[in-house]
Amino acid sequence: MALFPVVLMLFALGMERVENRLRKLVEPDEEVQAYLDKASNAEVNELTKLGLPAAVARMRRRRNRSEEAEEPLDIARAS
């Protein structure tokens, strides 16, 4: 019976370490946070269907296409 508080304390310390590791895995990185901040409802639905890597890749392609489309306009204005 005298060992129970010690075992309980060791268990609590071990669970705290597990919790900290899980928290680091669950926290979204900057790229994920940026995607979620700019995502529309359709993009979030796409995320649930395709998974995060495919959804982020599709967002990047779309962003690159829109940036390429804007560049000629900027050059024409500067001329």
C-alpha positions in Angstrom: 0.0 0.0 0.0 2.9 2.4 0.7 4.0 1.9 -2.9 0.8 3.1 -4.5 1.5 6.9 -4.2 4.9 6.4 -5.8 3.6 4.3 -8.6 0.8 6.8 -9.2 3.3 9.7 -9.3 5.5 7.8 -11.8 2.5 7.0 -13.9 1.4 10.7 -13.9 4.9 11.8 -14.9 5.0 9.3 -17.7 1.6 10.3 -19.0 2.7 14.0 -19.0 5.6 13.1 -21.3 3.3 11.2 -23.6 0.9 14.1 -23.7 3.7 16.6 -24.6 4.8 14.4 -27.5 1.3 14.0 -28.7 0.7 17.8 -28.5 3.8 18.4 -30.7 2.4 16.0 -33.3 -1.1 17.5 -33.2 0.0 21.2 -33.5 -0.3 22.2 -37.1 2.8 23.4 -38.8 2.9 26.8 -40.6 2.0 25.3 -44.0 -1.1 23.5 -42.6 -2.1 26.6 -40.7 -1.8 28.8 -43.8 -3.9 26.3 -45.8 -6.6 26.3 -43.2 -6.6 30.1 -42.9 -7.2 30.5 -46.7 -9.2 27.4 -47.5 -12.8 27.6 -48.7 -15.5 25.1 -47.8 -14.9 23.2 -51.0 -11.1 23.1 -50.2 -11.8 21.7 -46.8 -14.1 19.1 -48.3 -11.3 18.2 -50.7 -8.9 18.0 -47.7 -11.1 15.4 -46.1 -11.4 13.4 -49.3 -7.8 13.5 -50.6 -5.8 14.1 -47.5 -3.5 17.0 -46.6 -0.6 16.5 -49.0 -2.8 16.3 -52.1 -4.9 19.2 -51.0 -1.8 21.4 -50.2 -0.2 20.5 -53.6 -3.4 21.4 -55.4 -3.6 24.8 -53.5 0.0 25.5 -54.5 -0.6 24.7 -58.2 -3.7 27.0 -58.2 -1.8 29.8 -56.4 1.1 29.5 -58.9 -1.3 29.7 -61.8 -2.9 32.8 -60.4 0.5 34.4 -59.8 1.6 33.7 -63.4 -1.6 35.1 -64.7 -1.1 38.3 -62.7 2.6 38.9 -63.9 1.8 39.9 -67.5 -0.7 42.5 -66.2 1.9 44.0 -63.9 4.5 44.2 -66.7 2.0 45.8 -69.1 1.2 48.5 -66.5 4.9 49.3 -65.9 5.4 49.9 -69.7 
